[in-house]
Amino acid sequence: MHKDPAYRSRVIFREATMGATTPLTGFDGAPTTEGAFAAGHKVFMVPTVMVFDTHGMAASDPIVGLLIPDFYFGYLEAAIDEGVRKVRAK
C-alpha cells in the first residue's frame, strides 16, 4: 500500500518496531525511539496497525494481529477511511 500512488495523497505510512532503539520524533516533536513509541501506544502484538490524526490522536480502532488474512486489506482500508474522515472533519 505504501508504494501505491493512490494512497500518497491520503495517508503517510510509518513502521515502528517493538523494542527497537531506532530514533524517532514523536507527534509532539520530542525525540523518542521506535520501541518507546510502540510501548507508549500499548502495542503488544505484531502486526498492529494504528491510524493517527495530525496531532497523534487515534483516528480509528487499532488492527491487532493478522485477523482473517482474506479480509485484512479490507480492515486496513476501513481504518484508513475512518481516519481520513476524522481528519477532514476537523
Secondary structure per residue as TSV (DSSP state, phi and psi in degrees):
chain	resnum	aa	ss	phi	psi
A	1	M	-	360.0	-37.8
A	2	H	T	-68.1	-17.0
A	3	K	T	-94.5	-10.0
A	4	D	-	-78.4	120.0
A	5	P	G	-56.9	-26.3
A	6	A	G	-64.9	-22.4
A	7	Y	G	-94.1	-15.7
A	8	R	T	-59.7	-31.5
A	9	S	T	-92.1	-2.1
A	10	R	T	-107.8	-33.5
A	11	V	-	-155.5	150.7
A	12	I	-	-110.8	124.6
A	13	F	-	-95.6	134.5
A	14	R	-	-139.1	146.4
A	15	E	-	-118.4	130.2
A	16	A	-	-119.7	135.2
A	17	T	-	-100.3	127.7
A	18	M	T	-57.1	133.6
A	19	G	T	79.1	-6.0
A	20	A	-	-75.0	147.6
A	21	T	-	-101.1	12.9
A	22	T	-	-62.5	128.9
A	23	P	E	-60.9	146.3
A	24	L	E	-149.4	143.3
A	25	T	E	-99.0	123.4
A	26	G	-	-72.4	170.6
A	27	F	T	-59.8	-26.9
A	28	D	T	-84.1	0.5
A	29	G	S	88.5	-5.1
A	30	A	-	-81.4	144.0
A	31	P	E	-71.4	142.3
A	32	T	E	-151.1	-164.7
A	33	T	E	-126.5	164.1
A	34	E	H	-58.6	-44.0
A	35	G	H	-63.7	-42.2
A	36	A	H	-66.5	-38.6
A	37	F	H	-61.3	-47.8
A	38	A	H	-61.9	-45.4
A	39	A	H	-64.1	-39.7
A	40	G	H	-64.1	-23.7
A	41	H	T	-102.8	15.6
A	42	K	T	58.8	36.9
A	43	V	-	-76.8	122.7
A	44	F	-	-126.2	-6.2
A	45	M	S	-144.5	147.5
A	46	V	S	-116.9	145.8
A	47	P	S	-77.3	148.8
A	48	T	E	-126.3	125.8
A	49	V	E	-113.4	127.6
A	50	M	-	-125.7	140.9
A	51	V	-	-112.1	127.0
A	52	F	B	-116.8	154.2
A	53	D	-	-83.6	-174.7
A	54	T	T	-71.0	-10.1
A	55	H	T	-105.2	3.7
A	56	G	S	86.4	13.6
A	57	M	-	-90.9	144.2
A	58	A	B	-58.3	131.4
A	59	A	-	-110.8	-0.7
A	60	S	S	-163.0	168.7
A	61	D	-	-68.7	141.8
A	62	P	-	-67.4	151.7
A	63	I	E	-102.4	112.0
A	64	V	E	-111.0	122.8
A	65	G	S	83.9	178.5
A	66	L	-	-81.6	-19.9
A	67	L	-	56.2	-131.7
A	68	I	-	-100.7	111.6
A	69	P	G	-52.1	-36.6
A	70	D	G	-65.3	-24.7
A	71	F	G	-107.8	-0.6
A	72	Y	H	-57.9	-44.3
A	73	F	H	-59.0	-40.0
A	74	G	H	-63.9	-39.0
A	75	Y	H	-63.9	-42.1
A	76	L	H	-62.4	-46.9
A	77	E	H	-57.7	-44.7
A	78	A	H	-64.0	-42.2
A	79	A	H	-64.7	-43.2
A	80	I	H	-63.9	-46.2
A	81	D	H	-58.9	-43.6
A	82	E	H	-62.8	-44.0
A	83	G	H	-62.6	-43.7
A	84	V	H	-61.9	-43.6
A	85	R	H	-59.7	-44.1
A	86	K	H	-67.3	-40.7
A	87	V	H	-66.9	-43.0
A	88	R	H	-70.6	-24.1
A	89	A	H	-75.8	-17.4
A	90	K	-	-78.8	360.0
